[in-house]
């Protein structure tokens, strides 16, 4: 019989709404022994069983719910079933069908797939898994087995090096869990453009799959435009802009290795490289500083992409992050030509869409520009958001047009 996590009176409300997180302040006591990652049963103060969850004694998120069905057993079969269901949901969407085999696909999106602390991305015949919680860590073998069976992939690599693991008392862990490193680099194809993915040292699991459909949107907007791509990483947006017929693309990032990979990605597309290599510049610079230099030099652009790294991992960092977001958007607005478009994003969980929109509005006002929302942007369809877990919608964006 599993240990019982007893709540303070009234603290069961979030569970009634099927939110999968239980914070330490909600817990009155633990009845019975439980180690990190063990399955515990959550009970209300009056003794009602509410959910089965993974116990994490070192985290402020004291328990992450596996199931709201008290009768459900959390075992190997549970993970086999949940993983298979997540894979099947994606296969049922026409826009995602076959995406994992040739492009990149988010197979498991943690809480939004009923598997808290578990991320899994597929790049061809390789799956990259990231385990960020004590519960996920405990069930590593079952998760790997379930992924292998559900996908048929011969290789599974672990990229559990996220800082979040430290909050759970877990050390970074990376390495091959199934199979061996491929002899050649992993190359995916996205909207007709080939890109290499470094699953060992690249950001996240190697690439930003959540921006797939936004890159497609950019390609359709780029014809004849002077494009500025800030925080360009390995060139995903830049190459789509080139393929979409942009007149020129200036790509800025502070990482020289990322820019070198971006240039190498262009070379993976021989026809595009032959026709357009002279129209793209990969510039290593601090984006905040470079935006100011571009304005001082009298430069203007017709389409600007601002896709910065996470400025606010939690709500406690929101004020500082807001200043950073306002700064880059302010100077982005100043560089836009009349009628120009700004694609601006935040991947910070601590900054919601309402706040982000207010930041953009303040930046436009201070820049003396009138801006209108053309489209609200979000993650790709393989990054679903459980309605009971709005925190899962970390990526938000705005397509803005200035007068």
Number of C-alpha atoms within 10 A of each C-alpha: 7 14 17 21 26 23 22 15 13 11 18 21 11 13 18 11 11 18 19 23 20 22 13 17 12 18 21 15 13 15 13 11 10 18 15 21 21 20 26 28 24 30 19 22 18 11 11 11 17 19 24 26 26 29 28 25 17 15 19 14 19 21 30 29 26 25 21 19 11 12 9 12 13 17 11 14 12 17 21 19 12 18 26 18 17 20 19 15 14 23 17 10 12 9 13 18 14 15 21 22 17 16 22 28 27 27 29 30 22 21 24 21 21 21 23 24 21 22 23 24 25 26 26 21 16 26 29 26 25 25 28 25 28 27 27 23 19 17 17 17 12 17 24 22 17 21 24 19 14 18 19 12 18 14 20 25 24 22 26 25 19 15 12 18 20 15 16 21 15 20 14 15 13 14 14 14 17 17 12 13 15 10 6 6 11 17 18 19 16 19 13 11 17 20 25 19 22 16 20 17 11 15 15 19 27 20 21 17 22 19 21 21 18 18 20 16 17 23 21 15 16 23 17 14 21 22 30 29 24 29 23 26 28 30 26 23 28 31 28 22 31 27 21 19 18 26 17 23 27 18 26 25 23 16 16 15 13 20 22 15 18 23 19 16 22 26 16 16 16 13 11 15 20 11 11 19 17 10 14 22 16 21 18 18 17 14 20 15 11 17 24 15 12 15 15 10 9 8 13 20 22 22 27 28 23 21 19 20 12 17 21 20 16 13 13 11 15 19 13 11 21 19 14 17 21 20 16 22 28 23 21 30 28 22 25 25 17 14 14 21 28 27 23 25 25 25 22 23 22 22 28 19 21 9 13 21 18 13 21 23 20 15 24 22 14 14 16 12 18 15 21 15 14 13 12 15 19 21 21 18 17 25 24 18 19 17 13 15 15 13 16 17 20 20 22 21 21 21 21 22 23 18 12
